[in-house]
Amino acid sequence: PRDSGRTPTREAHHGPRLHAFTLIELLVVVAVLSVLLALLLPALAGARTRAKCLTCQGHLKQIALGYLCYLEDWGGQFYGAAGVPNPNSTFGGWAGTVSKVAHRPVNGSLGLPSDDAGEGQATVFRCPADRDALGTRDGSYYRDRGNSYQASLIVVAPDRLLTSLPERWGAINQEILAYGRPERDRVFQPQRLAWIGDFFWTVQLDPLSTRCTGWHGRRHYHNVAFFDGHVAFTEIIRGMYDVDGSYRMQPHREADPRIRELQRHELCKCEKKLQP
């Protein structure tokens, strides 16, 4: 065909003109993204913490049911504690890199080997929040002790309670020991009896401890399994057996009046810093 005589336009040679971002527009976009990230990251971190807390509660629920099955085999009492070096932490789990306790009697009630369970087999005893824990050699109590959780000596092995503790704590332990080893069917208010929880939850009752515990985003709050098998996120008050509050620490109804007289709230080191 013949040439129409029109001069080709710039677009015909170079295509459509592109519009680039200016420096100001780019800075505005970066600022908006920064604000969105600042808003979203805490929410994501909070969701991650809650997810770990819920996973931990699921583990504790299974462990508590395993302990209850174990009690059935022992006539309702923890007679097996005699062969366990640290019955508050080595009843279940794996040997651990520090404790090296291979015999874990409650494992059998959870379908795990009672002797020489592997680290990868006993993961029900690992809390996902048990990471970079203070005072551990290998970064977690699950790695060190073979278990992220501790049971209350008051329930599991009261004969291991110290009566030489200062002031009220020794007297409280003496009062508990006077009533002997608890039997499952005679435990007072099992739905309120705190039993198994995140590692070092029981230091809140230790007058010599300076630890400030709590793995799930709140100090002094712990996932705790109660003697009836349910699990709750619970504030454990330092120095308190709390017989009239949200939990109780000892199984004998008869010991309550004396313990009410002896106990009181002792400030944790983190609380003392807030005092005027």
C-alpha positions as CSV (number, residue, x, y, z in Angstrom):
1,P,0.0,0.0,0.0
2,R,1.0,3.6,-0.6
3,D,2.5,5.7,2.3
4,S,-0.1,8.0,3.7
5,G,2.5,10.6,4.3
6,R,1.9,10.9,8.1
7,T,5.0,11.2,10.3
8,P,5.3,8.4,12.8
9,T,4.6,9.4,16.4
10,R,7.0,9.0,19.4
11,E,4.9,6.1,20.7
12,A,5.2,4.3,17.4
13,H,9.0,4.3,17.8
14,H,9.4,3.9,21.5
15,G,6.1,2.5,22.8
16,P,3.8,4.0,25.5
17,R,5.6,6.3,28.0
18,L,6.1,4.8,31.5
19,H,5.4,6.7,34.7
20,A,8.1,6.1,37.4
21,F,7.7,6.6,41.1
22,T,9.1,9.8,42.5
23,L,11.3,9.7,45.6
24,I,8.5,11.2,47.7
25,E,6.0,8.5,46.6
26,L,8.5,5.7,47.3
27,L,9.2,7.1,50.8
28,V,5.4,7.2,51.5
29,V,5.0,3.6,50.4
30,V,7.9,2.6,52.7
31,A,6.4,4.5,55.6
32,V,3.0,2.9,55.1
33,L,4.5,-0.6,55.0
34,S,6.6,0.1,58.2
35,V,3.4,1.2,60.0
36,L,1.6,-1.9,58.9
37,L,4.4,-4.2,60.0
38,A,4.6,-2.4,63.4
39,L,0.9,-3.1,63.9
40,L,1.0,-6.7,62.6
41,L,4.2,-8.0,64.3
42,P,2.9,-7.8,67.9
43,A,-0.3,-9.5,66.9
44,L,1.7,-12.3,65.2
45,A,3.9,-12.6,68.2
46,G,0.9,-12.8,70.5
47,A,-0.7,-15.4,68.3
48,R,2.5,-17.5,68.3
49,T,2.6,-17.3,72.1
50,R,-1.0,-18.4,72.5
51,A,-0.4,-21.3,70.1
52,K,2.5,-22.5,72.2
53,C,0.4,-22.1,75.3
54,L,-2.4,-24.2,73.9
55,T,0.0,-26.9,72.6
56,C,1.5,-27.0,76.1
57,Q,-1.9,-27.4,77.7
58,G,-2.6,-30.3,75.3
59,H,0.6,-32.0,76.4
60,L,-0.2,-31.5,80.1
61,K,-3.6,-33.0,79.6
62,Q,-2.2,-36.2,78.1
63,I,0.5,-36.3,80.9
64,A,-2.1,-35.9,83.6
65,L,-4.2,-38.7,82.2
66,G,-1.1,-40.9,82.0
67,Y,-0.4,-40.2,85.7
68,L,-4.0,-41.1,86.6
69,C,-3.6,-44.4,84.7
70,Y,-0.3,-45.0,86.6
71,L,-2.1,-44.5,89.9
72,E,-4.6,-47.1,88.9
73,D,-1.8,-49.6,88.6
74,W,-0.4,-48.6,92.0
75,G,-3.6,-48.7,94.1
76,G,-4.1,-45.0,94.0
77,Q,-0.7,-44.0,95.5
78,F,2.7,-43.0,94.1
79,Y,4.6,-46.0,95.6
80,G,6.8,-46.1,92.5
81,A,8.4,-42.8,93.6
82,A,10.8,-44.8,95.7
83,G,12.7,-45.8,92.6
84,V,12.7,-42.4,91.0
85,P,15.7,-40.1,91.8
86,N,13.7,-36.8,91.3
87,P,10.0,-37.7,91.4
88,N,9.0,-34.1,90.7
89,S,10.6,-34.2,87.2
90,T,11.8,-37.7,86.3
91,F,8.6,-39.7,86.5
92,G,8.2,-39.3,82.8
93,G,10.1,-38.2,79.7
94,W,13.5,-39.3,78.4
95,A,16.9,-39.6,80.2
96,G,18.1,-36.0,79.4
97,T,21.6,-34.8,78.8
98,V,22.2,-33.7,82.4
99,S,19.9,-35.9,84.6
100,K,20.6,-39.1,82.7
101,V,17.7,-40.9,84.4
102,A,16.7,-43.6,82.0
103,H,13.8,-45.2,84.0
104,R,10.6,-43.1,83.7
105,P,7.8,-45.2,85.1
106,V,4.8,-43.1,84.0
107,N,5.9,-43.5,80.4
108,G,4.3,-46.9,80.2
109,S,0.9,-45.4,80.8
110,L,1.4,-43.1,77.8
111,G,2.4,-45.9,75.4
112,L,6.1,-45.0,75.7
113,P,9.1,-47.1,76.8
114,S,9.5,-46.9,80.5
115,D,13.2,-47.4,80.1
116,D,15.5,-45.7,77.7
117,A,12.9,-43.7,75.8
118,G,14.5,-41.6,73.0
119,E,14.4,-37.8,73.0
120,G,12.2,-38.0,69.8
121,Q,9.8,-40.5,71.4
122,A,8.9,-38.5,74.6
123,T,8.0,-35.2,72.9
124,V,4.7,-35.1,74.8
125,F,6.9,-34.0,77.8
126,R,8.3,-31.1,75.8
127,C,6.7,-27.7,76.1
128,P,7.1,-25.6,72.9
129,A,7.8,-22.5,75.1
130,D,10.7,-24.3,76.8
131,R,13.4,-22.5,74.8
132,D,16.7,-20.9,75.9
133,A,15.6,-21.4,79.5
134,L,17.8,-19.8,82.2
135,G,19.9,-22.2,84.2
136,T,20.0,-24.9,81.6
137,R,23.1,-26.4,79.9
138,D,21.6,-27.4,76.6
139,G,19.0,-24.6,76.3
140,S,15.8,-26.3,77.6
141,Y,14.7,-28.4,80.5
142,Y,13.5,-31.0,78.1
143,R,17.0,-31.4,76.8
144,D,18.7,-31.2,80.2
145,R,16.2,-33.0,82.4
146,G,14.2,-35.0,79.8
147,N,11.0,-33.2,80.8
148,S,9.6,-29.6,80.5
149,Y,7.2,-30.2,83.4
150,Q,7.4,-30.8,87.1
151,A,5.0,-32.5,89.4
152,S,4.3,-31.3,93.0
153,L,6.3,-33.2,95.6
154,I,3.4,-32.7,98.0
155,V,1.3,-35.0,95.9
156,V,3.9,-37.3,94.3
157,A,6.5,-37.8,97.0
158,P,5.7,-35.9,100.2
159,D,8.5,-37.8,102.0
160,R,10.9,-35.6,100.0
161,L,9.5,-32.4,101.4
162,L,11.9,-30.3,103.4
163,T,10.9,-29.4,107.0
164,S,14.1,-27.5,107.6
165,L,12.9,-24.5,105.5
166,P,12.8,-21.2,107.3
167,E,9.7,-19.9,109.2
168,R,6.3,-20.9,107.9
169,W,7.4,-23.1,105.0
170,G,9.0,-25.7,107.2
171,A,6.0,-25.7,109.5
172,I,3.6,-26.0,106.6
173,N,5.5,-29.1,105.3
174,Q,5.5,-30.6,108.8
175,E,1.7,-30.2,108.9
176,I,1.3,-31.9,105.6
177,L,3.6,-34.8,106.5
178,A,1.6,-35.4,109.6
179,Y,-1.2,-36.7,107.5
180,G,0.9,-39.1,105.5
181,R,1.0,-40.1,101.8
182,P,-2.1,-39.0,99.9
183,E,-4.4,-41.6,98.3
184,R,-6.2,-40.8,95.1
185,D,-9.7,-41.4,96.5
186,R,-9.1,-39.4,99.6
187,V,-7.7,-36.2,98.0
188,F,-9.7,-33.2,99.0
189,Q,-11.1,-31.1,96.1
190,P,-9.1,-32.8,93.3
191,Q,-10.4,-30.3,90.8
192,R,-8.5,-27.6,92.7
193,L,-5.4,-29.5,93.6
194,A,-2.5,-28.2,91.5
195,W,-0.4,-31.1,90.4
196,I,1.9,-30.8,87.3
197,G,3.0,-27.6,85.6
198,D,5.7,-25.8,83.6
199,F,9.2,-26.4,84.9
200,F,9.9,-24.4,88.1
201,W,6.3,-23.5,88.7
202,T,6.8,-24.8,92.2
203,V,9.6,-22.3,93.0
204,Q,6.8,-19.8,93.8
205,L,6.5,-21.8,97.1
206,D,10.3,-21.9,97.8
207,P,11.4,-19.2,100.2
208,L,15.0,-19.5,99.1
209,S,14.4,-19.2,95.3
210,T,15.1,-16.0,93.4
211,R,13.6,-17.2,90.1
212,C,10.9,-15.3,88.4
213,T,9.0,-17.9,86.4
214,G,6.3,-18.0,83.7
215,W,6.9,-19.1,80.1
216,H,3.7,-18.0,78.4
217,G,3.8,-14.2,78.4
218,R,2.8,-13.5,82.0
219,R,5.0,-13.7,85.0
220,H,3.9,-16.0,87.8
221,Y,1.3,-17.6,85.5
222,H,1.8,-21.3,84.5
223,N,0.0,-24.0,82.7
224,V,-1.0,-26.4,85.5
225,A,-2.7,-29.8,85.4
226,F,-5.0,-30.4,88.3
227,F,-5.6,-33.7,90.0
228,D,-8.9,-34.3,88.2
229,G,-7.1,-34.1,84.9
230,H,-8.1,-30.7,83.7
231,V,-5.5,-28.0,82.7
232,A,-5.7,-24.2,83.3
233,F,-3.5,-21.2,83.0
234,T,-3.0,-20.3,86.6
235,E,-1.4,-17.7,88.7
236,I,0.7,-19.3,91.4
237,I,1.2,-16.8,94.2
238,R,4.6,-16.9,95.9
239,G,4.5,-18.3,99.4
240,M,0.8,-19.2,99.2
241,Y,-0.8,-22.7,99.3
242,D,-4.0,-20.7,98.5
243,V,-6.4,-23.2,100.1
244,D,-9.3,-20.7,99.7
245,G,-8.4,-19.2,96.2
246,S,-8.2,-20.5,92.7
247,Y,-6.1,-23.6,93.6
248,R,-4.7,-25.6,96.5
249,M,-1.3,-27.2,96.9
250,Q,-1.9,-29.9,99.4
251,P,-4.5,-32.7,99.5
252,H,-5.5,-32.9,103.1
253,R,-8.6,-31.0,104.2
254,E,-7.6,-31.3,107.9
255,A,-4.4,-29.4,107.3
256,D,-6.2,-26.3,105.9
257,P,-6.9,-24.4,109.1
258,R,-3.2,-24.4,110.2
259,I,-2.0,-23.6,106.7
260,R,-4.3,-20.6,106.6
261,E,-2.6,-19.3,109.8
262,L,0.9,-19.9,108.5
263,Q,0.9,-18.8,104.9
264,R,1.2,-15.3,103.4
265,H,2.1,-13.7,100.1
266,E,5.9,-13.3,99.7
267,L,7.0,-10.8,97.1
268,C,8.9,-12.2,94.1
269,K,12.1,-10.4,93.1
270,C,10.3,-8.8,90.2
271,E,7.6,-7.5,92.5
272,K,10.2,-6.1,94.9
273,K,11.6,-3.9,92.2
274,L,8.2,-2.2,91.9
275,Q,8.0,-1.3,95.5
276,P,8.6,2.3,96.5
